[in-house]
Amino acid sequence: MAHPLYIAFVWHMHQPYYRDLVSGECLMPWVRLHATKDYVDMLKRLEPFPALHQTFNFVPSLLDQLEEYLPPASRTDRFLELSSKAAAHLSEQEQRFILQWFFLANIERMIRPYPRYHDLLAKRGLHVREADWPSLQKRFHTQDYRDLQVWFNLTWIDPWLRRQDPELAKLEAKGSQFTEAEKLQVLEQHLRLISQVIPAYRAAAARGQIELCSSPYYHPILPLLCDIRAAHVALPHLALPQVPFRHPEDAHWHLQEGMSRHQAAFGALPSGIWPPEGSVSEEVLRLALESNVRWIATDEEILWRTLKIPRSPSLLYRPHRFSRKGRDLAIVFRDRELSDLIGFVYSQWDPQIAVTDFLKRLDETHQQFRTASQPALVSIVLDGENAWESYPNDGHEFLTLLYQSLARDGRFRCVTVSEFLQQYPLGHAESLPELSSGSWIDGNFATWIGHPEKNAAWERLAHARESLSSVGEGDPSLRKAWRCLRIAEGSDWMWWFGDTHFSAQAEEFDRLFRTHLSHGYELAGLPVPEALKTPIKRLPIQISYDPTGLIHPTIDGYETSYYEWLYAGRLDLRQQYSAIQRSAQCLRSIYHGFDRTHHYFRIDLDLSQLARLSSWVIDLILSHDLHVQITQEASGVRAHVLPHRAAAVSCVLGRILEVSIPRELLGLEQGERLRLALALMEGREVRERYPSQGSFELMASTVDVEAQSWLVF
């Protein structure tokens, strides 16, 4: 008899603990915004397909933060406070905060589709220098601020959900000129959606369509809590912090307290856990056994590193037994390719093509196992929140088509992890050998340790842990001090240190990590170390930006609209690139971008300084030793291409210099970056050159720019 292919979707819901435990202040809005855009919506999309069963993972500290928005706590966040305030009463500082942060959304999917929101972004610009804020704020009037307050909060409500609500649908259609009363309607809907999250998932679990699993309380990297030397299993030469951290008892606390918190929210203990970032080790699994966990999920790379044999579908697509001291734990290993296709790739595809491709891949696996003695289980584990910002309509068409296809196709059966284990117990399967330590990212821990900034954070954490230990843990009056330390043990703080990830709010993550540790000292009656008063993150001055969209400027020497260069990349030539002569700098910045036929450059100049030169040439030195020289002539400016070739290069000097170069002239291969240097010549003398040696490397691929849609500040 042919088996169906069993598929276990596990959607991971997680946000770090943003709230200051002492003041109650919360400067980041992400728990609220993902509640309005993702948590309720993910369940609503599944409900019409009762035969499809899935697993949802909620991190306990996320549950805490959701409930803190609701009575009796009724706490807020900084973004919600400034959204609620009447636009006419905003101070200049509050206006700047709104202009700076209320465009934190995916440009292509969440801003561009809405003309008024897009107009406000164009009016502000993508990249704002510190010195520009006072003049920029004068462009905006009270109605602009109010419309921005509304659109930021409206676009973070799932588009399908808001169109089911007549009042919100009416506001979306209205588009602008919102009133204060209409703004409050949007914010009230935020709180209504937050209030639905936990009851809706509890009800779905009760009717059997979903399984709810959990994670350790504040989402720590468990193997590193147990012993940071676990990082050397995959990367033996990784630089580790000078101060050791070995506290398996902390890992045990996060596991036990996390399961208790899950039970309080959903009425039952979880059977399974997703360890934060899929991070596992031999010691962590032993702790999971002691906590009566029945199953755990991690990445397939851990399986191959553990078994040390060639990759095999027959080993990947089944649960494995981890047996120690007479206790058994089932481990499922996520199919990395299928999980990452949904998480990172299909958002750029037409939904129908993406679903067809996904089903084709599933069918290939089904063909391998349809007559096997044991049916196959494909585990697809991924973030249930962040991926959808990159999809059209928050992924609604993709998920609906996917669920429709799976529901009507007899080859596939979607189950929870526990359902599969109950139907097909592990039996007497051989236990795994000693488990390799690692995470879902390349099977190692380099994302969280090894970089000087990450190691510095671990050392501050270790010192705080040692200091709290000196005053004891059992005293009830120290409970909040220890809670601050547990929060700082979360994975997200280390994620943002170093140079592997960028966040517009990196400074706030740094500050909040140090605040949690500082409160631990203060609440224990201990002096706060000086090291916690200085940032760990060494933020570079942002002097260059890649393009964030295709551009189509009019080559007339003027910025004819806010939109013209909005999505261009920019190099600020005034900050750190050395020039041969800086006392009278003529060239200030260069914007660069392209469409499918041309590359465009805009050079901002100090025209008064330029006028002092007897004659001048601006030389664009491009890939493959191509020079486009812009020469001053009586009638304006003219472009000369060296070595000489026929090409329709356009250039106009007005308040700015704009240049258009056909793509074929550059001779770039697919995926090749454009090399650019820029020189200002007076006669034979080079007066300014950027960079002083070598060249910049600029994004030149339409594929790359269309995939990059988040604002960079």
C-alpha positions as CSV (number, residue, x, y, z in Angstrom):
1,M,0.0,0.0,0.0
2,A,1.3,3.4,-0.9
3,H,1.9,5.9,1.9
4,P,1.2,9.6,1.7
5,L,4.0,11.9,2.4
6,Y,3.6,13.3,5.9
7,I,4.5,17.0,6.3
8,A,5.0,18.7,9.6
9,F,5.0,22.5,9.4
10,V,6.4,24.2,12.5
11,W,5.9,27.9,12.6
12,H,8.2,29.7,15.1
13,M,6.8,32.9,16.8
14,H,9.4,34.9,18.7
15,Q,10.4,38.4,19.7
16,P,13.0,39.3,22.3
17,Y,12.0,40.9,25.6
18,Y,11.9,44.6,24.7
19,R,10.4,46.0,27.9
20,D,12.5,47.6,30.6
21,L,11.6,45.4,33.6
22,V,12.1,48.3,36.1
23,S,10.5,51.3,34.4
24,G,8.0,49.3,32.3
25,E,9.1,51.4,29.3
26,C,9.2,49.7,25.9
27,L,10.9,51.5,23.0
28,M,10.3,49.0,20.3
29,P,6.9,48.1,18.8
30,W,7.6,44.7,17.3
31,V,5.5,42.5,19.6
32,R,2.4,44.7,18.9
33,L,3.1,45.0,15.2
34,H,3.6,41.3,14.6
35,A,0.5,40.5,16.6
36,T,-1.5,42.7,14.3
37,K,0.1,41.5,11.1
38,D,1.0,37.8,11.7
39,Y,-0.1,35.9,14.8
40,V,-3.9,36.1,14.3
41,D,-3.6,36.0,10.5
42,M,-1.5,32.8,10.4
43,L,-4.3,31.0,12.2
44,K,-7.0,32.6,10.1
45,R,-5.4,31.4,6.9
46,L,-5.3,27.8,8.2
47,E,-8.8,27.6,9.6
48,P,-10.6,27.0,6.2
49,F,-8.6,23.8,5.8
50,P,-9.4,21.7,8.9
51,A,-7.7,18.6,7.4
52,L,-4.4,20.4,7.5
53,H,-2.7,20.1,10.9
54,Q,0.3,22.2,11.9
55,T,2.5,23.0,14.8
56,F,3.0,26.5,16.2
57,N,5.8,27.5,18.6
58,F,5.4,30.4,21.0
59,V,8.3,31.6,23.0
60,P,7.1,32.2,26.6
61,S,8.6,35.7,26.9
62,L,6.5,36.6,23.8
63,L,3.4,35.5,25.7
64,D,4.4,37.8,28.5
65,Q,4.7,40.7,26.2
66,L,1.4,40.1,24.5
67,E,-0.5,40.0,27.8
68,E,1.3,43.2,29.0
69,Y,-0.6,45.2,26.4
70,L,-3.9,44.0,27.8
71,P,-5.8,44.8,31.1
72,P,-5.0,44.8,33.9
73,A,-1.4,45.9,32.9
74,S,-2.5,47.8,29.8
75,R,1.1,48.9,29.0
76,T,2.1,50.7,25.9
77,D,5.3,51.2,23.8
78,R,7.0,54.4,22.6
79,F,5.6,54.0,19.1
80,L,2.1,53.5,20.3
81,E,2.4,56.5,22.7
82,L,3.4,58.8,19.8
83,S,0.8,57.3,17.5
84,S,-1.9,58.1,20.1
85,K,-0.8,61.7,20.7
86,A,-2.7,64.3,18.7
87,A,-0.5,65.4,15.7
88,A,-1.0,69.1,16.5
89,H,0.5,68.6,20.0
90,L,3.7,66.8,18.9
91,S,6.9,68.4,20.1
92,E,9.7,69.0,17.6
93,Q,11.6,66.0,19.1
94,E,8.5,63.8,18.8
95,Q,8.0,64.9,15.2
96,R,11.5,63.9,14.4
97,F,11.0,60.5,16.1
98,I,8.0,59.9,13.9
99,L,9.7,61.0,10.7
100,Q,12.7,58.8,11.5
101,W,11.0,55.6,12.6
102,F,7.5,55.5,11.2
103,F,8.7,54.3,7.8
104,L,10.1,51.1,9.4
105,A,8.4,48.7,6.9
106,N,9.2,46.9,3.7
107,I,9.2,49.6,1.0
108,E,8.0,47.4,-1.9
109,R,5.2,45.5,0.0
110,M,4.1,47.9,2.7
111,I,4.8,51.5,1.6
112,R,4.9,51.8,-2.2
113,P,1.4,50.3,-2.8
114,Y,-0.2,53.1,-0.8
115,P,0.2,56.5,-2.6
116,R,-0.1,58.8,0.4
117,Y,2.4,56.7,2.5
118,H,4.8,56.6,-0.4
119,D,4.4,60.4,-1.0
120,L,5.4,61.0,2.7
121,L,8.5,58.8,2.3
122,A,9.5,60.6,-0.9
123,K,9.0,63.9,0.9
124,R,11.3,62.8,3.7
125,G,13.8,60.9,1.6
126,L,15.4,57.6,2.3
127,H,18.7,58.7,3.7
128,V,18.7,61.7,6.0
129,R,21.9,63.3,7.4
130,E,21.9,64.6,10.9
131,A,22.3,68.2,9.8
132,D,19.2,67.9,7.5
133,W,16.6,67.2,10.1
134,P,15.7,70.8,11.1
135,S,15.0,71.9,7.5
136,L,13.4,68.6,6.6
137,Q,10.9,68.9,9.5
138,K,9.7,72.2,8.1
139,R,8.4,70.5,5.0
140,F,5.9,68.6,7.1
141,H,2.6,70.0,8.4
142,T,0.2,68.7,11.1
143,Q,-1.9,66.7,8.6
144,D,1.3,65.0,7.2
145,Y,2.2,63.8,10.7
146,R,-1.3,62.5,11.4
147,D,-1.4,60.7,8.1
148,L,2.0,59.2,8.8
149,Q,0.8,58.1,12.3
150,V,-2.2,56.3,10.6
151,W,-0.4,54.7,7.7
152,F,2.4,53.3,9.8
153,N,-0.1,51.5,12.1
154,L,-2.5,50.7,9.3
155,T,0.1,49.0,7.0
156,W,1.2,46.8,10.0
157,I,-2.3,45.3,10.2
158,D,-2.4,42.3,7.8
159,P,-4.0,43.5,4.6
160,W,-6.5,40.6,4.4
161,L,-7.6,41.2,8.0
162,R,-8.0,44.9,7.5
163,R,-10.1,44.5,4.4
164,Q,-12.5,42.2,6.3
165,D,-13.1,45.1,8.7
166,P,-15.4,47.7,7.1
167,E,-14.0,50.6,9.1
168,L,-10.4,49.8,8.3
169,A,-11.2,49.1,4.7
170,K,-12.9,52.5,4.4
171,L,-9.8,54.1,5.9
172,E,-7.5,52.4,3.5
173,A,-9.7,53.5,0.6
174,K,-9.7,57.1,2.0
175,G,-5.9,57.1,2.0
176,S,-5.2,60.6,3.4
177,Q,-6.6,63.5,5.4
178,F,-7.3,61.2,8.4
179,T,-8.9,62.6,11.5
180,E,-7.7,62.0,15.1
181,A,-10.9,59.8,15.6
182,E,-10.0,57.7,12.6
183,K,-6.5,57.2,13.9
184,L,-7.8,55.9,17.2
185,Q,-9.9,53.4,15.3
186,V,-6.7,51.9,13.9
187,L,-5.0,51.8,17.3
188,E,-8.1,50.2,19.0
189,Q,-8.0,47.5,16.3
190,H,-4.3,46.8,17.3
191,L,-5.4,46.1,20.9
192,R,-8.3,43.9,19.7
193,L,-6.1,41.8,17.6
194,I,-3.5,41.4,20.4
195,S,-6.3,40.2,22.7
196,Q,-7.3,37.5,20.3
197,V,-3.9,35.8,19.9
198,I,-3.6,33.5,22.9
199,P,-7.4,32.6,23.0
200,A,-7.4,31.8,19.3
201,Y,-4.5,29.4,19.5
202,R,-5.8,27.8,22.6
203,A,-9.1,27.1,20.8
204,A,-7.4,25.8,17.7
205,A,-5.3,23.4,19.8
206,A,-8.5,22.3,21.7
207,R,-10.2,21.3,18.4
208,G,-7.1,19.4,17.3
209,Q,-6.1,21.4,14.2
210,I,-2.8,22.6,15.7
211,E,-0.2,21.5,18.2
212,L,1.4,24.1,20.4
213,C,5.0,23.7,21.3
214,S,7.4,25.9,23.3
215,S,10.9,27.2,23.7
216,P,13.1,28.1,26.6
217,Y,11.8,31.2,28.4
218,Y,13.9,34.1,27.1
219,H,15.1,32.4,23.9
220,P,18.7,31.7,24.9
221,I,21.3,29.7,23.0
222,L,21.1,26.8,25.3
223,P,24.5,25.0,24.4
224,L,26.4,28.3,25.1
225,L,24.6,28.8,28.4
226,C,25.7,25.3,29.4
227,D,29.3,25.9,28.2
228,I,30.5,28.5,25.7
229,R,33.2,25.9,24.7
230,A,30.4,24.2,22.8
231,A,31.2,26.7,20.0
232,H,34.5,24.9,19.4
233,V,32.8,21.6,18.3
234,A,32.0,23.0,14.9
235,L,34.6,25.8,14.8
236,P,37.7,24.7,16.8
237,H,39.6,27.9,16.2
238,L,36.8,30.4,16.9
239,A,37.9,33.1,19.3
240,L,36.0,32.8,22.6
241,P,35.4,35.3,25.4
242,Q,38.2,35.7,28.0
243,V,35.7,35.1,30.8
244,P,34.2,31.6,30.7
245,F,30.4,31.0,30.9
246,R,29.3,27.6,32.1
247,H,25.8,27.5,33.7
248,P,23.8,24.5,32.7
249,E,21.5,25.4,35.6
250,D,20.5,28.5,33.7
251,A,19.6,26.4,30.7
252,H,17.5,24.1,33.0
253,W,15.7,27.2,34.4
254,H,14.8,28.5,30.9
255,L,13.5,25.0,30.0
256,Q,11.4,24.4,33.1
257,E,10.0,27.9,33.5
258,G,9.3,28.1,29.8
259,M,7.2,24.9,30.0
260,S,5.3,26.2,33.0
261,R,4.6,29.5,31.4
262,H,3.3,27.6,28.3
263,Q,1.0,25.6,30.5
264,A,-0.4,28.7,32.2
265,A,-1.2,30.3,28.8
266,F,-2.6,27.3,27.0
267,G,-3.8,24.9,29.7
268,A,-1.4,22.0,29.0
269,L,2.3,21.3,29.1
270,P,4.0,21.2,25.6
271,S,5.1,17.9,24.3
272,G,7.8,19.4,22.1
273,I,10.2,22.3,21.9
274,W,12.0,24.3,19.2
275,P,15.3,25.2,21.0
276,P,16.2,28.8,20.1
277,E,17.9,29.0,16.7
278,G,17.7,25.2,16.5
279,S,20.7,25.2,18.9
280,V,21.4,21.8,20.4
281,S,24.1,19.8,22.1
282,E,24.4,16.5,24.0
283,E,24.0,18.4,27.3
284,V,21.0,20.3,26.2
285,L,19.2,17.1,25.1
286,R,19.9,15.5,28.5
287,L,18.3,18.6,30.1
288,A,15.3,18.2,27.8
289,L,14.9,14.6,28.9
290,E,15.0,15.6,32.5
291,S,12.2,18.2,31.7
292,N,10.0,15.4,30.2
293,V,10.1,16.8,26.7
294,R,8.9,14.2,24.2
295,W,10.3,15.7,21.0
296,I,12.6,18.4,19.9
297,A,13.3,19.9,16.4
298,T,16.6,21.2,15.0
299,D,18.3,21.6,11.6
300,E,19.4,18.9,9.3
301,E,23.0,20.0,9.4
302,I,23.2,18.7,13.0
303,L,22.1,15.3,11.8
304,W,24.9,15.1,9.2
305,R,27.5,16.4,11.6
306,T,26.4,13.8,14.2
307,L,26.3,10.8,11.9
308,K,29.4,11.8,9.8
309,I,28.0,10.0,6.8
310,P,26.8,11.2,3.3
311,R,23.4,12.9,3.3
312,S,20.5,10.6,2.7
313,P,16.8,11.3,2.4
314,S,16.0,8.0,4.2
315,L,17.8,9.4,7.3
316,L,16.5,13.0,7.0
317,Y,12.8,12.2,6.6
318,R,12.1,10.3,9.8
319,P,12.3,11.1,13.5
320,H,15.4,9.9,15.3
321,R,15.7,8.5,18.8
322,F,17.9,10.1,21.4
323,S,18.1,7.7,24.3
324,R,20.1,8.3,27.5
325,K,19.8,6.6,30.9
326,G,16.6,4.8,29.9
327,R,14.8,7.9,28.7
328,D,13.8,8.5,25.1
329,L,13.5,11.8,23.2
330,A,12.4,12.0,19.5
331,I,14.3,14.5,17.3
332,V,13.0,15.7,14.0
333,F,15.4,17.5,11.6
334,R,14.1,20.3,9.4
335,D,14.5,20.1,5.7
336,R,16.7,23.2,5.2
337,E,16.0,23.7,1.5
338,L,12.2,23.6,1.7
339,S,12.1,25.7,4.9
340,D,14.4,28.3,3.4
341,L,12.6,28.4,0.1
342,I,9.5,29.7,2.0
343,G,11.5,31.9,4.3
344,F,13.8,33.6,1.9
345,V,13.1,32.8,-1.8
346,Y,9.4,32.4,-2.8
347,S,8.6,35.9,-1.7
348,Q,10.2,37.1,-5.0
349,W,8.2,34.6,-7.2
350,D,4.7,34.6,-8.6
351,P,2.7,32.7,-5.9
352,Q,1.4,30.1,-8.4
353,I,4.9,29.4,-9.7
354,A,6.2,29.1,-6.1
355,V,3.5,26.7,-5.0
356,T,3.9,24.6,-8.1
357,D,7.7,24.4,-7.5
358,F,7.1,23.5,-3.8
359,L,4.7,20.7,-4.7
360,K,7.0,19.3,-7.3
361,R,9.8,19.0,-4.7
362,L,7.4,17.3,-2.3
363,D,6.3,14.9,-5.0
364,E,9.9,13.9,-5.7
365,T,10.3,13.0,-2.1
366,H,6.9,11.2,-2.1
367,Q,8.0,9.0,-5.1
368,Q,11.0,7.8,-3.1
369,F,9.0,6.7,-0.1
370,R,5.5,5.8,-1.3
371,T,6.2,2.1,-1.0
372,A,8.7,2.2,1.9
373,S,8.0,0.1,5.0
374,Q,7.9,3.3,7.1
375,P,6.2,6.5,5.8
376,A,8.4,9.7,5.5
377,L,8.0,12.8,7.6
378,V,9.2,16.1,6.0
379,S,9.8,18.7,8.7
380,I,9.5,22.3,7.6
381,V,10.5,24.6,10.4
382,L,10.8,28.4,10.0
383,D,10.0,31.8,11.3
384,G,6.2,32.4,11.3
385,E,6.5,36.2,11.4
386,N,9.3,38.0,9.5
387,A,9.2,36.3,6.1
388,W,5.8,37.6,5.2
389,E,6.8,41.3,5.0
390,S,8.6,40.4,1.8
391,Y,5.6,38.7,0.2
392,P,2.9,40.5,-1.8
393,N,-0.1,41.0,0.5
394,D,1.7,39.5,3.4
395,G,1.9,36.1,1.8
396,H,-1.9,35.7,1.6
397,E,-2.0,34.4,-2.0
398,F,1.0,32.1,-1.5
399,L,-0.3,30.5,1.7
400,T,-3.9,30.2,0.4
401,L,-2.7,28.5,-2.8
402,L,-0.4,26.2,-0.9
403,Y,-3.0,25.2,1.6
404,Q,-5.6,24.6,-1.1
405,S,-3.2,22.4,-3.1
406,L,-2.2,20.4,0.0
407,A,-5.7,19.9,1.2
408,R,-7.0,18.4,-2.1
409,D,-3.9,16.3,-3.0
410,G,-4.0,12.8,-1.6
411,R,-0.3,12.4,-1.9
412,F,0.3,14.7,1.0
413,R,-0.9,14.8,4.6
414,C,-0.1,17.7,6.9
415,V,0.2,16.5,10.6
416,T,1.5,17.9,13.8
417,V,4.8,16.4,15.1
418,S,3.1,14.6,18.0
419,E,0.4,13.1,15.7
420,F,3.1,11.5,13.6
421,L,4.9,10.2,16.6
422,Q,1.7,8.8,18.0
423,Q,0.8,7.0,14.8
424,Y,4.4,5.8,14.1
425,P,6.2,5.4,17.4
426,L,10.0,5.2,17.4
427,G,9.9,1.6,18.5
428,H,13.3,0.0,18.9
429,A,15.1,2.4,16.5
430,E,18.8,2.8,17.2
431,S,19.7,5.8,19.4
432,L,21.8,8.6,17.9
433,P,25.5,8.7,18.8
434,E,26.8,11.7,20.7
435,L,25.1,14.8,19.2
436,S,27.1,17.4,17.5
437,S,26.7,21.0,18.9
438,G,25.3,23.6,16.5
439,S,22.5,25.7,15.3
440,W,20.3,26.1,12.2
441,I,22.9,28.6,10.8
442,D,25.7,26.6,9.2
443,G,25.6,24.1,12.0
444,N,27.7,26.4,14.3
445,F,27.4,29.3,16.8
446,A,29.4,32.0,15.0
447,T,26.3,34.2,14.7
448,W,26.3,34.5,18.5
449,I,29.9,34.3,19.6
450,G,33.4,34.8,18.3
451,H,33.2,38.4,17.0
452,P,34.9,40.9,19.4
453,E,31.6,42.7,20.1
454,K,29.8,39.4,20.7
455,N,32.5,38.2,23.0
456,A,32.5,41.5,24.9
457,A,28.8,41.1,25.5
458,W,29.3,37.5,26.8
459,E,32.0,38.8,29.2
460,R,29.6,41.4,30.6
461,L,27.0,38.7,31.0
462,A,29.4,36.4,32.7
463,H,30.5,39.2,35.2
464,A,26.9,40.0,36.0
465,R,26.1,36.3,36.5
466,E,29.1,36.0,38.9
467,S,28.1,39.1,40.8
468,L,24.5,37.9,41.3
469,S,25.7,34.5,42.4
470,S,27.7,36.3,45.2
471,V,24.5,37.6,46.8
472,G,22.5,34.4,46.3
473,E,19.6,33.2,44.2
474,G,17.0,31.9,46.7
475,D,16.0,35.2,48.2
476,P,12.6,36.2,46.9
477,S,13.6,39.9,47.0
478,L,16.2,39.1,44.3
479,R,13.8,37.5,41.9
480,K,13.5,40.5,39.7
481,A,17.3,40.9,39.6
482,W,17.7,37.4,38.4
483,R,14.9,37.9,35.9
484,C,16.9,40.8,34.3
485,L,19.9,38.5,34.0
486,R,17.7,35.8,32.3
487,I,16.4,38.3,29.8
488,A,20.0,39.3,28.9
489,E,20.8,35.6,28.3
490,G,18.4,35.7,25.3
491,S,19.9,35.1,21.8
492,D,18.8,38.3,20.1
493,W,21.3,40.6,21.8
494,M,24.3,38.6,20.5
495,W,22.6,38.4,17.1
496,W,22.8,42.1,16.6
497,F,26.4,42.6,17.8
498,G,29.1,42.1,15.3
499,D,28.9,42.6,11.5
500,T,26.7,39.7,10.4
501,H,23.4,41.5,10.7
502,F,22.2,45.1,10.4
503,S,19.3,46.7,12.2
504,A,18.3,50.4,12.0
505,Q,17.7,50.0,15.8
506,A,21.1,48.4,16.6
507,E,21.9,51.1,19.1
508,E,18.7,50.4,20.9
509,F,19.4,46.6,21.1
510,D,22.8,47.4,22.6
511,R,21.4,49.9,25.1
512,L,18.6,47.5,26.1
513,F,21.0,44.6,26.6
514,R,23.1,46.8,28.9
515,T,20.0,48.1,30.7
516,H,18.8,44.6,31.6
517,L,22.2,43.8,33.0
518,S,22.5,47.1,34.9
519,H,19.1,46.6,36.5
520,G,20.3,43.2,37.6
521,Y,23.1,44.8,39.6
522,E,20.9,47.7,40.9
523,L,18.1,45.4,42.1
524,A,20.7,43.2,43.9
525,G,22.1,46.3,45.6
526,L,25.4,46.1,43.7
527,P,27.3,48.9,41.9
528,V,26.8,49.0,38.1
529,P,30.2,48.4,36.4
530,E,31.5,51.2,34.2
531,A,31.7,48.8,31.2
532,L,27.9,48.7,31.1
533,K,27.7,52.5,30.7
534,T,29.5,52.5,27.3
535,P,28.1,51.0,24.1
536,I,29.4,47.6,23.0
537,K,28.3,48.2,19.4
538,R,30.8,50.2,17.5
539,L,28.6,51.7,14.9
540,P,30.3,52.9,11.7
541,I,29.3,56.2,10.2
542,Q,26.9,55.3,7.4
543,I,28.5,56.8,4.3
544,S,27.3,54.6,1.6
545,Y,23.9,53.0,0.7
546,D,23.0,50.5,-2.0
547,P,20.0,51.2,-4.3
548,T,16.7,50.0,-2.9
549,G,14.7,50.1,-6.2
550,L,14.9,50.8,-9.9
551,I,15.1,54.5,-10.8
552,H,14.0,56.4,-13.9
553,P,15.4,60.0,-13.5
554,T,14.9,62.8,-16.0
555,I,18.3,63.9,-17.1
556,D,17.8,67.7,-16.8
557,G,20.2,68.8,-14.0
558,Y,17.5,69.2,-11.4
559,E,15.7,67.1,-8.8
560,T,12.4,67.3,-10.6
561,S,10.5,65.3,-7.9
562,Y,11.1,63.6,-4.6
563,Y,10.7,60.3,-6.3
564,E,13.4,60.8,-8.9
565,W,16.4,59.6,-6.9
566,L,14.5,58.2,-3.9
567,Y,15.6,54.6,-4.5
568,A,19.1,55.4,-5.6
569,G,22.2,54.3,-3.8
570,R,24.4,57.1,-2.3
571,L,28.0,57.7,-1.4
572,D,28.6,60.6,0.9
573,L,32.0,62.1,-0.3
574,R,32.3,64.6,2.6
575,Q,32.7,62.1,5.4
576,Q,35.7,59.8,5.3
577,Y,36.9,59.2,1.8
578,S,40.2,61.1,1.6
579,A,40.7,63.5,-1.3
580,I,43.8,65.0,-2.6
581,Q,42.6,68.5,-1.8
582,R,39.9,69.0,0.8
583,S,40.1,72.6,1.8
584,A,37.7,73.6,-1.0
585,Q,35.8,70.5,-1.7
586,C,33.6,70.7,-4.9
587,L,32.1,67.2,-5.1
588,R,29.8,66.4,-2.1
589,S,27.9,63.2,-2.9
590,I,27.1,60.9,-5.7
591,Y,23.8,59.0,-6.2
592,H,23.8,55.9,-8.4
593,G,21.2,53.5,-9.7
594,F,19.8,51.9,-12.8
595,D,16.8,50.6,-14.6
596,R,16.8,47.7,-17.1
597,T,18.5,49.7,-19.9
598,H,20.7,52.5,-18.3
599,H,22.9,53.3,-15.3
600,Y,22.4,56.7,-13.8
601,F,24.6,59.0,-11.7
602,R,23.8,62.2,-9.9
603,I,26.7,64.3,-8.5
604,D,25.9,67.0,-6.0
605,L,28.5,69.8,-6.2
606,D,29.4,73.0,-4.6
607,L,28.8,75.2,-7.6
608,S,30.4,78.3,-6.1
609,Q,33.6,76.3,-5.5
610,L,33.4,74.8,-9.0
611,A,33.1,78.3,-10.6
612,R,36.5,79.3,-9.2
613,L,38.2,76.7,-11.4
614,S,39.5,78.0,-14.7
615,S,38.3,74.8,-16.4
616,W,37.3,71.4,-15.2
617,V,36.6,67.8,-16.1
618,I,34.7,65.3,-14.0
619,D,36.1,61.8,-14.8
620,L,33.9,58.8,-14.0
621,I,36.3,55.8,-14.0
622,L,34.2,52.7,-14.5
623,S,34.6,48.9,-14.7
624,H,36.9,47.6,-17.5
625,D,38.9,50.9,-17.6
626,L,36.0,52.8,-19.1
627,H,36.2,56.6,-18.6
628,V,33.2,58.9,-19.0
629,Q,34.6,62.4,-18.9
630,I,32.2,65.3,-18.3
631,T,33.7,68.5,-19.7
632,Q,32.8,72.1,-19.1
633,E,31.9,73.9,-22.4
634,A,30.5,77.2,-23.2
635,S,27.0,75.7,-24.0
636,G,27.0,73.5,-20.9
637,V,28.6,70.1,-20.3
638,R,29.4,67.3,-22.7
639,A,30.3,63.6,-22.2
640,H,33.3,62.0,-23.8
641,V,33.8,58.2,-23.7
642,L,37.4,56.9,-23.5
643,P,38.6,54.7,-25.1
644,H,36.4,56.3,-27.8
645,R,33.3,54.4,-28.8
646,A,29.9,55.4,-30.1
647,A,27.5,55.6,-27.1
648,A,24.5,57.7,-26.3
649,V,25.7,59.1,-22.9
650,S,23.6,62.0,-21.7
651,C,24.6,64.6,-19.1
652,V,23.2,67.9,-17.9
653,L,24.5,70.3,-15.3
654,G,22.0,72.5,-13.5
655,R,21.8,72.6,-9.7
656,I,23.1,69.0,-9.9
657,L,25.0,67.0,-12.5
658,E,23.0,64.1,-13.9
659,V,24.4,61.4,-16.2
660,S,22.8,58.5,-18.1
661,I,25.0,55.6,-19.4
662,P,23.6,52.7,-21.5
663,R,24.1,49.4,-19.6
664,E,25.7,47.6,-22.6
665,L,28.5,50.2,-22.6
666,L,29.6,49.0,-19.1
667,G,30.1,45.4,-20.3
668,L,29.1,43.9,-16.9
669,E,28.5,40.2,-16.5
670,Q,25.4,38.9,-14.7
671,G,25.9,39.5,-10.9
672,E,29.1,41.6,-11.4
673,R,29.3,44.7,-9.3
674,L,30.2,48.1,-10.9
675,R,33.5,49.6,-10.0
676,L,33.5,53.4,-9.8
677,A,36.1,56.0,-9.0
678,L,35.5,59.7,-9.4
679,A,38.0,62.4,-10.1
680,L,37.8,66.2,-10.5
681,M,40.5,67.6,-12.9
682,E,41.6,71.1,-13.4
683,G,43.9,71.0,-16.4
684,R,46.1,68.0,-15.8
685,E,45.9,68.4,-12.0
686,V,43.7,66.0,-10.0
687,R,42.0,68.3,-7.4
688,E,39.7,65.7,-5.9
689,R,39.5,61.9,-6.2
690,Y,37.1,59.5,-4.5
691,P,38.3,57.1,-3.1
692,S,41.9,58.3,-2.9
693,Q,43.0,54.9,-4.3
694,G,41.2,52.0,-5.9
695,S,37.4,52.2,-6.5
696,F,34.0,51.8,-5.0
697,E,32.1,48.6,-5.8
698,L,28.4,49.3,-6.4
699,M,25.3,47.2,-6.8
700,A,24.5,46.8,-10.5
701,S,22.1,43.9,-10.7
702,T,18.4,44.4,-11.2
703,V,17.8,41.0,-9.4
704,D,19.7,42.3,-6.3
705,V,17.9,45.6,-6.1
706,E,14.4,44.1,-6.5
707,A,15.1,41.8,-3.6
708,Q,16.2,44.6,-1.3
709,S,13.1,46.3,0.1
710,W,13.8,47.3,3.7
711,L,14.6,50.9,4.6
712,V,18.2,51.6,5.8
713,F,18.7,54.6,8.1
